[in-house]
Amino acid sequence: MTAPIVALLLYPDFNPFQFAIPHRVFSLNVDDKPLFHLKIVAENPDCCYGENDIYVPADGDLRLLEQADMVIAFGWQPEKMPSDALKQALIRANQRGALVAGLCYGAYLLAYSGLLNGKEATTHWLGEADFAKRFPAVKLSIEAIYIEQGSLMTSAGTAAALDCCLAIIRRTYGVKIANQIARILVVSPHREGGQAQFIEQPIARLSPSENMSELLAQMQQNLKQDYRIDALARRLNMSRSTFTRHFRQATGVSLTEWLIALRLQRGRELLESTDLGIEHIASEIGFHSATAFRQHFRKKHRVSPRAWRRGECHPS
């Protein structure tokens, strides 16, 4: 396939670190061939200075969006209203089928343009109250790391922007290439969970020998075991309701959701790195049957475990 054109939007006073993430991802080659043709786009190419006067030359102005297959907006100043020219350029790009992604506060730019009205979106958790006040027509889901809504994508903070970029590669080239890029970047190819796990929340030590963090680490190392809330609560000297509350504070999800996510993550790793049969993998990761593994896998990824192993991936 012809390498898609990615337009990376540049703004005055941009954050260099936030710029570097999509720039790096969409500049990578596989087998000495570029996966994408990256174009740096600025509304005013003469104003391409970021924080600390870092200068990045632009390849052109907003007219480049007319040929882009993907438009990436990284970061934005929440209180700054974009120009009508920029908003219209984004709308036109999306209307003709281009993927438009807002990384971190880049979701603000998409929201200002009206692209997110009536749709689900996310952004950095620090912007939750402000974003919700400014854009009541957007269905803000602050728990998510990134959200895909057809040809629109939004992500949480800077690290989640990397997750979102890998998801774009996955929907464009499939699982194998996305995993290869993740290995080059030395990151997880697909993180589970939501932003709640990254928000600082003190978890008290509730017994002399264990706390919630220690328990979670132990469970991650032994996914085969059958875990029940009542038994886990007793280990931490908690009531069932107290354990449930602290578990959700620590992970952002329920015990069942957390276990399924971890088991599926480990299942994907085994599918991609071993020749073990589906039944064997299901047993290794703690599902009671291969049928249960297949059902949860298909619900999450819209493909079967065998299809995933073959490198197929249905975009969500």
Buried (B, 14 or more C-beta within 10 A) or exposed (E): EEBBBBBBBBBEEBBEEBBEBBBBBBBBEBEEEEBBBBBBBBBEBEEBBBEEEEEBEBBBBBEBBEEBBBBBBBBBBBEEEBEEEBBBBBBEBBEEEBBBBBBBBBBBBBBBBBBBBEBBBBBBBBBBEBBBEBBEEBBBBBBBBBBBBEBBBBBBBBBBBBBBBBBBBBBBBBBBBBBBBBEEBEBBBBBBBBBBBBEEEEEEEBEEEBBBEEBBEEBEEEBEEEBEBEEBBEEBEBEEEEBBEBBBBBBBBEBEBBBBBBBBBBBBBBBBEEEBEBEEBBBBBBBEEBEBBBEBBBEBBEBBBEBBBBBBBEEE
